[in-house]
Amino acid sequence: MTGRAPLIGLDFDNTIVLYDDVFRGIGEDTGLLPPGFVGGKAEVRTHLRSLPDGEAQWTRLQAKVYGPGIARAVPAPGLSGFLAACRAAGAGVAIVSHKTEFAAADPGGVSLRAAAWSWIEAQGLTDPARGGIDPGLIFFEDSRAAKIARIASLGCRCFVDDLEEVFLEPDFPTEVDRILVKHGARHLPAGPFRAFHAWQEIADAVFGRAAA
């Protein structure tokens, strides 16, 4: 063991920032969804894919949501408490996201990375008195493979992601504790990871406190 403070790695989209209301709102605003549509991102995706040219419609909607729409997105419940627990434990936090510069459906449009940075700053995540995340530990990578390589090079103690597929990649570092978060899910999947519903549960698991 070294004296280096432990580093907790976090995914970005649908892990620390949630878009359910944004998908629904922009979907209704653009006429892709009927007024009063009920459901979040998963339900919107299912609905759009059932339509003619649905996959393309879904891709274009994602470009709007993850670009200009991110300003309407919200932090996942309990995120601020988790970051406070990291600070109290002396643990560093890194954000490592698979996020290209531009959406495939809008290659010359809004920079997805610049939009994400604006959201991060607006939420105070890099403010030492609030989120406390070092800006030098925020990374947006062009591919999932590059994301996994970054996680390995950082030497994260654990990594939190909303996608099981990331943890199933053969190159995911075996020494990193895999933590899956499924906000709002009824059932948690099983696999080579620990799965939780919320940030408070993850804080309890990572830092060893009894569950509230």
C-alpha positions as CSV (number, residue, x, y, z in Angstrom):
1,M,0.0,0.0,0.0
2,T,1.1,3.5,-0.7
3,G,0.3,6.7,1.1
4,R,-1.7,8.1,-1.8
5,A,-5.3,9.0,-1.0
6,P,-7.8,6.6,-2.5
7,L,-9.4,7.8,-5.8
8,I,-13.1,7.2,-6.5
9,G,-14.0,7.1,-10.2
10,L,-17.4,8.2,-11.4
11,D,-19.1,8.0,-14.8
12,F,-21.0,11.1,-15.9
13,D,-24.2,10.6,-18.0
14,N,-27.0,8.9,-16.1
15,T,-24.7,8.3,-13.1
16,I,-24.2,11.8,-11.6
17,V,-26.4,13.7,-14.0
18,L,-30.0,12.6,-14.8
19,Y,-31.9,13.4,-18.0
20,D,-35.3,11.8,-17.6
21,D,-37.2,15.1,-17.5
22,V,-35.1,16.5,-20.3
23,F,-35.8,13.5,-22.7
24,R,-39.5,13.8,-21.9
25,G,-39.6,17.6,-22.2
26,I,-37.6,17.9,-25.5
27,G,-39.5,14.9,-26.9
28,E,-42.8,16.6,-26.3
29,D,-41.5,20.0,-27.5
30,T,-40.4,18.5,-30.8
31,G,-43.5,16.5,-31.3
32,L,-41.8,13.1,-31.0
33,L,-43.8,12.3,-27.9
34,P,-47.5,12.8,-27.2
35,P,-48.4,15.5,-24.6
36,G,-48.4,14.1,-21.1
37,F,-46.1,11.2,-22.0
38,V,-45.2,9.2,-18.9
39,G,-41.8,7.7,-18.4
40,G,-38.1,8.5,-18.3
41,K,-35.2,7.9,-20.7
42,A,-35.8,4.2,-21.1
43,E,-39.5,4.6,-21.9
44,V,-38.8,7.4,-24.4
45,R,-36.2,5.2,-26.1
46,T,-38.6,2.3,-26.4
47,H,-41.4,4.5,-27.7
48,L,-39.2,6.2,-30.4
49,R,-37.7,3.0,-31.6
50,S,-41.2,1.7,-32.2
51,L,-41.8,4.5,-34.7
52,P,-40.9,4.6,-38.4
53,D,-37.2,5.8,-38.6
54,G,-37.3,5.4,-34.8
55,E,-33.6,4.7,-34.3
56,A,-32.6,7.9,-36.2
57,Q,-35.2,9.9,-34.2
58,W,-33.7,8.5,-31.0
59,T,-30.2,9.4,-32.1
60,R,-31.2,13.0,-33.0
61,L,-33.1,13.4,-29.7
62,Q,-30.0,12.3,-27.8
63,A,-28.0,15.0,-29.6
64,K,-30.4,17.6,-28.4
65,V,-30.5,16.3,-24.8
66,Y,-26.8,15.8,-24.2
67,G,-26.0,19.1,-25.9
68,P,-28.1,22.2,-25.3
69,G,-30.6,20.2,-23.2
70,I,-28.1,19.4,-20.5
71,A,-28.7,22.8,-18.9
72,R,-32.1,21.3,-17.9
73,A,-30.7,18.1,-16.4
74,V,-30.4,17.6,-12.6
75,P,-27.8,16.0,-10.3
76,A,-28.7,12.5,-9.2
77,P,-30.3,12.5,-5.7
78,G,-27.7,12.0,-3.0
79,L,-24.8,13.1,-5.1
80,S,-23.8,16.0,-2.9
81,G,-23.9,13.8,0.1
82,F,-21.7,11.2,-1.5
83,L,-19.1,13.8,-2.5
84,A,-19.2,15.2,1.0
85,A,-18.5,11.6,2.3
86,C,-15.5,11.4,-0.1
87,R,-14.1,14.6,1.2
88,A,-14.6,13.5,4.8
89,A,-12.8,10.3,4.1
90,G,-9.9,12.0,2.4
91,A,-10.8,10.3,-0.9
92,G,-10.3,12.0,-4.3
93,V,-12.9,11.9,-7.0
94,A,-12.4,11.6,-10.7
95,I,-15.0,11.8,-13.5
96,V,-14.3,9.5,-16.5
97,S,-16.8,9.6,-19.2
98,H,-17.2,8.2,-22.7
99,K,-18.3,11.4,-24.4
100,T,-17.3,12.4,-27.9
101,E,-16.8,16.1,-28.8
102,F,-19.8,16.2,-31.0
103,A,-22.9,14.0,-31.4
104,A,-23.0,11.6,-34.4
105,A,-26.3,13.1,-35.4
106,D,-25.0,16.7,-35.2
107,P,-21.3,16.6,-36.1
108,G,-21.0,20.4,-36.5
109,G,-23.3,21.4,-33.6
110,V,-22.9,21.9,-29.9
111,S,-19.8,20.6,-28.3
112,L,-21.1,17.9,-25.9
113,R,-17.9,18.2,-23.8
114,A,-18.3,22.0,-23.5
115,A,-21.9,21.6,-22.5
116,A,-21.0,19.0,-19.9
117,W,-18.3,21.3,-18.5
118,S,-20.8,24.1,-18.3
119,W,-23.2,21.9,-16.3
120,I,-20.4,20.7,-14.0
121,E,-19.4,24.3,-13.2
122,A,-23.0,25.5,-12.8
123,Q,-23.6,22.7,-10.2
124,G,-20.5,23.7,-8.3
125,L,-18.9,20.2,-8.7
126,T,-15.4,21.8,-9.0
127,D,-16.0,24.3,-6.2
128,P,-13.8,23.2,-3.3
129,A,-16.6,24.2,-0.8
130,R,-19.3,22.2,-2.7
131,G,-18.4,19.3,-5.0
132,G,-14.7,19.5,-4.4
133,I,-13.7,17.6,-7.6
134,D,-10.3,18.6,-9.0
135,P,-10.9,19.9,-12.6
136,G,-7.7,18.1,-13.6
137,L,-9.4,14.8,-12.7
138,I,-12.3,15.2,-15.2
139,F,-11.9,13.3,-18.4
140,F,-14.0,12.9,-21.5
141,E,-12.9,10.0,-23.8
142,D,-13.6,9.2,-27.4
143,S,-14.4,5.5,-26.8
144,R,-15.3,3.0,-24.2
145,A,-11.8,1.4,-24.6
146,A,-10.2,4.8,-23.9
147,K,-12.4,5.3,-20.9
148,I,-11.4,2.0,-19.4
149,A,-7.7,2.7,-20.1
150,R,-8.1,6.0,-18.3
151,I,-9.7,4.3,-15.3
152,A,-6.8,1.8,-15.2
153,S,-4.1,4.6,-15.5
154,L,-5.7,6.6,-12.7
155,G,-5.5,3.7,-10.3
156,C,-9.1,4.1,-9.1
157,R,-10.0,2.2,-5.9
158,C,-13.5,1.8,-7.3
159,F,-15.6,3.0,-10.2
160,V,-19.3,3.8,-10.3
161,D,-21.2,3.5,-13.6
162,D,-24.8,3.0,-14.7
163,L,-23.9,0.6,-17.6
164,E,-23.2,-3.1,-16.8
165,E,-21.4,-3.4,-20.2
166,V,-18.5,-1.3,-19.0
167,F,-17.8,-3.8,-16.2
168,L,-18.2,-6.7,-18.6
169,E,-15.4,-5.5,-20.9
170,P,-12.4,-7.9,-20.7
171,D,-10.0,-5.0,-20.3
172,F,-11.7,-3.5,-17.3
173,P,-9.0,-3.5,-14.5
174,T,-9.6,-6.4,-12.1
175,E,-8.2,-4.5,-9.1
176,V,-10.9,-1.8,-9.4
177,D,-14.1,-2.4,-7.3
178,R,-17.0,-2.3,-9.8
179,I,-20.1,-0.5,-8.5
180,L,-23.2,-0.3,-10.6
181,V,-25.9,2.3,-9.9
182,K,-29.4,2.1,-11.3
183,H,-31.3,5.2,-10.3
184,G,-35.0,4.4,-10.0
185,A,-34.7,0.8,-11.1
186,R,-37.2,-1.8,-9.6
187,H,-34.7,-4.6,-9.8
188,L,-30.9,-4.7,-9.7
189,P,-29.0,-6.9,-12.1
190,A,-26.5,-9.4,-11.0
191,G,-23.0,-9.7,-12.4
192,P,-19.3,-9.0,-11.6
193,F,-20.2,-5.9,-9.7
194,R,-22.0,-4.6,-6.7
195,A,-25.3,-3.0,-7.6
196,F,-27.1,-0.2,-5.8
197,H,-30.1,2.1,-6.3
198,A,-28.8,5.3,-4.9
199,W,-25.7,7.3,-3.9
200,Q,-26.4,7.0,-0.1
201,E,-26.2,3.2,-0.5
202,I,-22.9,3.5,-2.4
203,A,-21.5,5.8,0.3
204,D,-22.4,3.3,3.0
205,A,-20.8,0.5,1.0
206,V,-17.6,2.3,0.0
207,F,-16.9,4.0,3.4
208,G,-18.2,1.3,5.6
209,R,-21.0,3.1,7.4
210,A,-24.2,1.3,8.4
211,A,-27.0,1.9,5.9
212,A,-29.3,4.7,6.9
